[in-house]
């Protein structure tokens, strides 16, 4: 018996010793690299937080120079006391400067924003355009400083992406590492911009990376906290908006009203997004038909904004002053409705006119105004069972923003962290859930994914759709020098039937050809010109295309579940 017990303990000790040795090997081999990665995440978080802080202070400085107000929360109060011609001229001058910058430093005259960061995460191994990104940040700073009606968060997110892309290129990061570093930069930028560390981390996971993999969580949280610390070192531990008193909610009786508010906010969010897309389309048609130089397009948008701002300076800038007034109940019903409608028009003009900026802060303002208007009506119709109408403004702010961004989780948390009011969570969650569900049906998932869809990038359909566009036919084809090539006679026979594909095409164009006509391969050609015959360069085999596609799907699945 004693020999058996001794044998048992010897085996147990041997197992423990082996486990310790294996653990030490892992620590020696992987520990330093993991620590190094987290250190890089921390440094990126600090850099992105500083960039967000400098961007915010740059806007304030420019507003102070042009409008006499260095406080973004008091901008329209200063603007309404300026001469009317100054209010008109400033957005025009700002638009002209933006147009010249974008014309010089971007190939298409378009400001880079959150949608480009999402595209970089999905398709370009966590990289975004750096030269164009810096130009876009400068253009957006001028836009917001000179009276453009948009938000600062979109440019800040892309600017953070530029920082992480530069680091990824320097350390030769692979796709997973590049995406994780991009998520770190975005989390820090959002956290520093809103003083919202929890929401910043979840925004990076929910909107940019579009998964909640465990391996990405720790470094993103580290970077998010770093960004928040940068913000609080400058501004202190204060919320962006101050509510007058804690809101009261009659949970069981009043919840149906918040369900209805969520549906209303879903329609408002869809109207905001469609207005921007319509403005983009109309401005593009006017530019093509009139032959207007693309660098004049932002100036034209600035002229329209200046005309509106003469009578309604509330549309200028980010809109925090009006948002705060809505959250504290300082506006009347007709003011809330009119300001919400005008803000939608102003945002559409700004972004459709390619002046720069984002949609986050405008959606918060429109949502707060919508919620306040709804609350004023609801509390007057049912005063005996209603709480404060400012609670509806808070819920509406989150509901519209969540539907626009397609980010119900992080937006809900941002609303909590912006206001510091955690006791009204149920009302906000109900409104956010309804608005997101309705908004995703009225518009393709979200504003950003719809932007990408209009550029031919179908991220909303999932990796099974957009991965096909990542593979060039020329990289997968077999030439006559490769093993088991296609017969040249069979290739030319198919070409004569009009069955072939360009070498520069992707699997997104090739796979439908295989579906229409079952065949083992498709001839790959280069097209020299309209009057010249195609030149045979190889053949794309169906099995090779499927293997590459399956490997990509497996890699995505492994990353998202690791």
C-alpha positions in Angstrom: 0.0 0.0 0.0 2.8 2.4 0.9 4.6 1.5 -2.3 1.5 2.4 -4.3 1.1 5.7 -2.5 4.8 6.5 -3.1 4.5 5.6 -6.7 1.4 7.9 -7.0 3.2 10.9 -5.5 6.3 10.3 -7.6 4.1 10.3 -10.7 2.3 13.5 -9.5 5.7 15.2 -8.8 7.0 14.2 -12.2 3.8 15.6 -13.8 4.2 18.9 -11.9 7.9 19.1 -12.8 7.2 18.5 -16.5 4.4 21.1 -16.4 6.7 23.6 -14.8 9.4 22.9 -17.4 7.0 23.2 -20.3 5.6 26.5 -18.8 9.1 27.9 -18.5 9.8 27.0 -22.1 6.6 28.8 -23.2 7.5 31.8 -21.0 11.0 32.0 -22.5 9.9 31.6 -26.1 6.6 33.4 -26.1 6.5 35.5 -23.0 8.9 38.2 -24.2 7.3 38.5 -27.6 3.9 38.7 -26.0 5.2 41.4 -23.6 6.8 43.2 -26.5 3.5 43.2 -28.4 1.6 44.6 -25.4 4.3 47.3 -25.0 3.8 48.2 -28.7 0.0 48.3 -28.1 0.6 50.6 -25.1 2.8 52.9 -27.1 0.3 53.0 -30.0 -2.4 53.8 -27.5 -0.4 56.7 -26.2 0.4 58.0 -29.7 -3.2 57.7 -30.8 -4.4 59.4 -27.7 -2.0 62.3 -28.1 -3.0 62.6 -31.8 -6.7 62.8 -30.8 -5.9 65.4 -28.1 -3.9 67.5 -30.6 -6.6 67.2 -33.2 -9.2 68.4 -30.7 -7.0 71.3 -29.5 -6.2 72.2 -33.1 -9.9 72.5 -33.8 -10.5 74.7 -30.7 -7.5 76.9 -31.6 -8.8 77.4 -35.2 -12.3 78.1 -34.0 -10.8 80.6 -31.5 -8.9 82.3 -34.3 -11.9 82.5 -36.7 -14.9 82.7 -34.5 -13.4 84.1 -31.3 -14.3 80.9 -29.3 -11.8 78.4 -28.2 -14.5 76.3 -26.6 -16.3 73.9 -28.9 -19.2 73.8 -26.5 -19.9 77.5 -26.9 -19.3 77.9 -30.6 -22.7 79.0 -31.9 -23.1 81.5 -29.1 -20.1 83.3 -30.4 -21.0 82.8 -34.0 -24.4 84.4 -33.7 -22.7 87.7 -32.5 -20.4 87.9 -35.6 -21.2 90.0 -38.7 -23.3 88.0 -41.2 -20.8 88.2 -44.0 -18.1 86.7 -41.7 -20.3 83.8 -40.9 -20.8 83.3 -44.6 -17.2 83.7 -45.7 -15.5 81.4 -43.2 -17.0 78.1 -44.4 -16.4 79.1 -48.0 -12.7 79.8 -47.3 -12.4 76.6 -45.3 -14.0 74.6 -48.1 -11.6 76.1 -50.6 -8.6 75.2 -48.5 -10.0 71.6 -48.0 -10.6 71.2 -51.7 -7.0 72.2 -52.6 -5.5 69.9 -50.0 -7.6 66.9 -51.1 -7.0 67.7 -54.8 -3.2 67.7 -54.2 -2.8 64.7 -51.9 -5.6 62.3 -52.7 -6.3 60.6 -56.1 -10.1 61.0 -55.8 -10.6 64.1 -53.8 -12.3 62.1 -51.0 -11.7 62.4 -47.3 -10.7 59.2 -45.6 -12.7 58.2 -42.5 -14.0 55.2 -40.5 -15.2 53.2 -43.5 -11.7 53.2 -44.9 -10.4 51.9 -41.5 -12.9 49.1 -41.6 -11.8 48.3 -45.2 -8.2 48.2 -44.1 -8.9 45.9 -41.3 -10.9 43.5 -43.5 -8.9 43.5 -46.7 -5.5 45.2 -46.3 -4.1 43.4 -43.2 -4.8 46.3 -40.9 -3.3 49.0 -43.0 -4.8 52.3 -44.2 -3.6 54.9 -46.7 -1.0 57.0 -44.9 -0.4 60.0 -47.2 -4.1 60.4 -47.9 -4.9 59.9 -44.2 -2.7 62.8 -43.1 -4.2 65.0 -45.8 -7.7 64.0 -44.7 -7.0 64.8 -41.0 -5.7 68.3 -42.0 -8.8 68.8 -44.2 -11.2 67.7 -41.5 -9.5 70.0 -38.9 -10.0 72.9 -41.3 -13.5 71.9 -42.0 -14.5 71.7 -38.3 -12.5 74.8 -37.4 -14.1 76.9 -40.1 -17.8 75.9 -39.5 -18.3 72.5 -41.2 -21.2 70.6 -39.7 -19.7 67.1 -39.0 -17.8 65.3 -36.2 -14.2 65.0 -35.1 -14.3 61.2 -34.3 -14.1 59.9 -37.9 -10.9 61.8 -38.8 -9.4 60.8 -35.4 -10.1 57.1 -36.0 -8.4 57.2 -39.4 -5.5 59.3 -38.0 -5.0 56.5 -35.4 -5.1 54.0 -38.2 -2.3 55.9 -40.0 -0.2 55.6 -36.8 -0.8 51.8 -36.5 -0.2 51.3 -40.2 3.2 53.0 -39.9 4.1 50.8 -37.0 2.9 47.6 -38.7 5.0 48.4 -41.8 8.1 49.0 -39.6 7.8 45.7 -37.7 6.6 43.8 -40.8 3.4 42.7 -39.0 1.3 40.0 -40.5 -2.4 40.3 -41.0 -3.6 39.3 -37.5 -1.0 41.5 -35.8 -1.7 44.4 -38.1 -5.4 44.2 -37.4 -4.9 43.9 -33.7 -2.6 47.0 -33.7 -5.2 48.9 -35.8 -7.8 48.0 -33.2 -5.5 49.3 -30.4 -5.1 52.6 -32.2 -8.8 53.0 -32.9 -9.7 52.2 -29.3 -7.3 54.7 -27.9 -8.4 57.4 -30.3 -12.1 56.9 -29.4 -11.3 56.7 -25.7 -9.3 59.9 -25.8 -11.9 61.7 -27.9 -14.9 60.8 -25.6 -13.1 60.0 -22.3 -14.8 56.6 -22.6 -12.4 53.7 -22.1 -14.9 50.9 -22.1 -16.8 52.1 -25.1 -13.5 52.8 -27.0 -12.4 49.2 -26.6 -15.7 47.8 -27.6 -16.0 50.2 -30.6 -12.7 48.9 -32.0 -13.9 45.3 -31.6 -17.5 45.8 -32.7 -17.1 48.3 -35.6 -13.6 48.1 -36.9 -12.4 44.5 -36.3 -16.0 43.2 -36.3 -15.2 40.3 -34.0 -14.6 39.8 -30.2 -11.6 37.4 -30.4 -9.9 36.9 -27.0 -6.4 37.4 -28.4 -7.3 41.0 -29.4 -9.1 42.0 -26.2 -6.1 42.5 -23.8 -3.9 44.7 -26.0 -7.0 46.8 -27.2 -8.0 47.4 -23.5 -4.4 48.4 -22.7 -4.4 50.9 -25.5 -7.9 52.2 -24.7 -6.9 52.9 -21.1 -3.8 54.7 -22.4 -5.9 56.9 -24.6 -8.2 57.7 -21.7 -5.3 58.7 -19.5 -4.1 61.1 -22.1 -7.5 62.7 -22.2 -7.8 62.9 -18.4 -4.3 64.4 -17.9 -5.5 67.3 -20.0 -9.2 67.7 -19.2 -9.6 65.8 -15.9 -12.1 63.0 -15.0 -15.1 64.8 -16.2 -18.0 63.7 -18.5 -18.5 65.4 -21.9 -22.2 66.4 -21.0 -23.5 67.3 -17.6 -27.1 66.3 -16.8 -29.1 68.4 -14.3 -30.4 65.7 -12.0 -30.7 61.9 -12.1 -33.6 61.0 -14.3 -36.5 59.1 -13.0 -38.0 56.2 -14.9 -41.3 54.5 -14.3 -39.9 51.2 -15.6 -43.0 49.1 -16.4 -45.4 51.8 -17.4 -43.0 54.0 -19.5 -41.0 51.3 -21.3 -43.5 51.1 -24.3 -42.7 54.8 -24.9 -39.0 54.0 -25.2 -39.8 51.2 -27.6 -41.7 53.6 -29.8 -38.9 56.2 -29.4 -36.5 53.6 -30.7 -38.6 53.1 -33.8 -38.8 56.8 -34.4 -35.0 57.1 -34.0 -34.5 54.3 -36.5 -36.4 56.3 -39.1 -34.5 59.4 -38.2 -31.2 57.6 -38.5 -32.1 56.2 -41.9 -33.2 59.7 -43.0 -29.8 61.1 -41.9 -27.8 58.4 -43.7 -30.0 58.6 -46.9 -29.7 62.4 -46.9 -25.9 62.1 -46.9 -25.9 59.6 -49.7 -28.3 61.7 -51.7 -26.2 64.8 -51.2 -23.1 62.9 -52.4 -25.0 61.7 -55.5 -26.4 65.1 -56.3 -23.1 66.9 -55.8 -21.4 64.3 -58.0 -23.9 64.8 -60.8 -23.6 68.6 -60.6 -19.8 68.4 -60.7 -19.9 66.2 -63.8 -22.5 68.2 -65.7 -21.0 71.6 -65.0 -17.4 70.6 -65.4 -16.6 72.1 -61.9 -13.1 71.4 -60.7 -13.2 68.9 -57.9 -11.3 71.3 -55.6 -14.2 73.8 -55.8 -16.8 71.3 -54.6 -16.0 71.8 -50.8 -16.2 75.5 -51.3 -19.6 75.2 -52.8 -20.8 73.2 -49.8 -19.2 75.8 -47.6 -21.3 78.5 -49.3 -24.5 76.6 -48.6 -23.5 76.1 -44.9 -22.6 79.7 -44.5 -26.0 80.8 -45.8 -27.7 78.5 -43.3 -25.5 79.6 -40.5 -26.4 83.2 -40.9 -29.9 82.4 -39.5 -29.1 79.2 -37.7 -25.6 79.2 -36.2 -26.5 76.0 -34.3 -25.5 73.9 -37.3 -21.8 75.1 -37.1 -19.2 72.6 -35.9 -19.6 69.5 -33.9 -22.8 70.7 -32.2 -22.0 69.9 -28.6 -23.6 73.1 -27.3 -27.0 72.3 -28.9 -26.6 68.6 -27.8 -26.0 69.7 -24.2 -29.0 72.1 -24.4 -31.2 69.2 -25.5 -30.0 66.9 -22.8 -30.7 69.5 -20.1 -34.1 70.4 -21.5 -33.3 74.0 -22.5 -35.0 73.8 -25.9 -38.7 74.1 -26.8 -40.5 71.5 -29.0 -40.4 73.5 -32.2 -36.7 74.4 -31.6 -35.8 70.7 -31.2 -37.6 69.7 -34.4 -36.3 72.5 -36.5 -32.7 72.1 -35.3 -32.8 68.4 -35.9 -34.0 68.9 -39.5 -31.5 71.6 -40.2 -28.6 69.5 -38.7 -29.5 66.6 -41.0 -29.4 69.0 -44.0 -26.1 70.6 -42.8 -24.4 67.3 -42.2 -25.5 66.0 -45.7 -24.1 69.2 -47.3 -20.8 68.9 -45.4 -20.1 65.3 -46.1 -21.7 65.2 -49.5 -19.6 68.2 -50.4 -16.5 66.4 -49.3 -15.5 68.9 -46.7 -14.4 66.3 -44.2 -15.4 65.1 -40.7 -17.4 62.2 -39.4 -21.0 61.3 -38.5 -20.7 60.3 -34.9 -21.1 63.6 -33.1 -23.8 64.8 -35.6 -25.8 61.6 -35.0 -25.6 62.3 -31.2 -26.9 65.8 -31.7 -29.7 64.7 -34.0 -30.6 61.9 -31.6 -30.7 64.1 -28.6 -33.0 66.6 -30.4 -35.2 63.8 -31.6 -35.5 62.3 -28.2 -36.2 65.7 -26.6 -39.0 66.4 -29.1 -40.5 62.9 -28.5 -40.2 63.3 -24.7 -41.8 66.7 -24.7 -44.8 65.3 -26.5 -44.9 62.0 -24.5 -44.7 63.7 -21.1 -47.4 66.2 -22.0 -49.8 63.6 -23.2 -49.2 61.2 -20.2 -47.8 63.4 -17.4 -49.0 61.2 -14.6 -46.9 58.2 -15.7 -43.9 60.0 -17.3 -40.4 60.7 -16.1 -38.3 63.5 -17.2 -38.3 64.5 -20.9 -34.5 64.8 -20.7 -34.3 61.0 -20.3 -35.9 60.7 -23.7 -33.2 63.0 -25.1 -30.5 60.7 -23.6 -32.1 57.6 -25.0 -32.7 59.2 -28.4 -29.0 60.3 -28.5 -27.9 56.7 -28.2 -30.6 55.3 -30.4 -29.8 57.4 -33.5 -26.1 57.1 -33.1 -26.3 53.3 -32.7 -28.4 52.9 -35.9 -26.0 55.1 -37.9 -22.9 53.4 -36.7 -24.3 49.9 -36.6 -22.8 49.6 -33.1 -25.4 49.1 -30.4 -23.1 47.9 -27.7 -20.3 50.5 -27.9 -22.8 53.3 -28.5 -24.8 52.5 -25.5 -21.7 52.5 -23.4 -20.5 55.8 -24.9 -23.8 57.4 -24.0 -23.3 56.2 -20.4 -19.7 57.4 -20.2 -20.5 60.7 -21.9 -23.1 61.6 -19.3 -22.1 59.6 -16.3 -25.7 58.5 -15.8 -25.8 54.7 -15.4 -29.2 54.5 -13.8 -31.2 54.9 -17.0 -29.6 52.0 -18.8 -32.8 50.1 -19.4 -34.4 52.9 -21.3 -31.4 53.5 -23.4 -30.9 49.8 -24.2 -34.6 49.4 -25.2 -34.4 52.5 -27.5 -31.0 51.4 -29.0 -32.1 47.9 -29.7 -35.3 49.0 -31.6 -33.5 51.7 -33.6 -30.7 49.4 -34.6 -33.0 46.7 -35.7 -35.1 49.0 -37.8 -32.2 51.1 -39.1 -30.3 48.0 -40.3 -33.4 47.1 -42.4 -33.8 50.6 -43.9 -30.1 51.0 -44.7 -27.5 48.4 -45.5 -26.5 47.5 -41.9 -24.8 50.8 -41.1 -23.6 54.1 -42.6 -20.0 52.8 -42.9 -20.9 49.5 -44.5 -23.2 51.2 -47.0 -20.4 53.6 -47.9 -18.2 50.6 -48.7 -21.0 48.9 -50.6 -21.3 51.9 -52.8 -17.6 51.6 -53.6 -18.1 47.9 -54.5 -16.8 46.5 -51.2 -19.4 44.1 -49.8 -18.3 43.7 -46.2 -21.9 43.6 -44.9 -22.4 40.2 -46.5 -19.5 38.7 -44.4 -16.1 37.3 -45.3 -17.6 34.7 -47.7 -18.4 37.7 -50.0 -15.5 40.1 -49.6 -12.7 37.5 -49.4 -13.2 36.7 -53.1 -12.1 40.2 -54.0 -8.8 39.8 -52.2 -7.4 37.2 -54.7 -6.0 38.3 -58.1 -6.4 35.8 -60.9 -2.8 36.4 -61.9 -1.6 35.1 -58.6 -3.6 31.8 -58.7 -3.4 30.9 -62.4 -1.2 28.2 -63.9 1.1 29.1 -66.8 2.6 26.7 -69.3 5.7 26.5 -67.1 3.8 25.2 -64.0 2.9 21.6 -63.3 -0.3 20.3 -64.9 -1.0 23.3 -67.1 -4.2 23.7 -69.2 -4.1 22.7 -72.8 -3.5 25.7 -75.1 -5.9 24.2 -77.7 -8.7 24.0 -75.2 -7.9 27.5 -73.9 -8.2 29.0 -77.3 -11.4 27.1 -78.0 -12.9 28.6 -74.9 -11.6 32.1 -75.8 -13.3 31.8 -79.2 -16.6 31.1 -77.3 -16.0 34.3 -75.3 -15.2 32.4 -72.1 -12.1 33.9 -70.5 -11.1 36.3 -67.7 -8.6 39.2 -67.5 -5.5 38.6 -65.5 -6.1 41.7 -63.4 -9.6 40.4 -62.3 -10.3 38.8 -58.9 -12.1 35.7 -57.9 -15.1 37.8 -57.3 -15.4 38.0 -61.1 -14.1 34.5 -61.8 -16.3 32.4 -59.6 -19.6 33.3 -61.4 -18.0 32.2 -64.6 -17.4 28.7 -63.2 -21.0 28.7 -61.9 -22.5 29.5 -65.3 -20.5 27.0 -67.3 -19.1 24.0 -65.4 -15.5 23.5 -66.5 -12.2 22.7 -64.9 -10.5 25.9 -65.8 -10.9 29.4 -67.4 -8.4 30.9 -69.8 -6.6 33.9 -68.4 -5.7 36.7 -70.9 -4.4 40.1 -71.0 -6.3 42.6 -73.1 -4.0 44.9 -75.1 -6.8 47.0 -76.6 -10.2 47.0 -78.2 -8.9 46.2 -81.7 -6.3 43.7 -80.6 -7.0 40.0 -79.8 -6.5 38.8 -76.2 -3.2 37.3 -75.3 -3.3 34.0 -73.5 -1.1 34.0 -70.3 -2.4 31.0 -68.4 -5.5 29.3 -66.9 -7.4 29.6 -63.6 -8.4 26.1 -62.4 -11.6 25.8 -60.4 -9.9 23.6 -57.8 -7.1 26.2 -57.2 -9.6 29.0 -56.7 -11.6 26.9 -54.2 -8.5 25.9 -52.3 -7.4 29.6 -51.9 -10.9 30.6 -50.9 -11.2 27.8 -48.3 -7.9 28.7 -46.8 -8.9 32.3 -46.5 -12.2 31.4 -44.8 -10.4 29.0 -42.4 -7.9 31.8 -41.5 -10.7 34.3 -40.8 -12.6 31.8 -38.7 -9.5 30.9 -36.7 -8.7 34.6 -36.1 -12.2 35.4 -35.0 -12.4 32.4 -32.6 -8.9 32.5 -31.1 
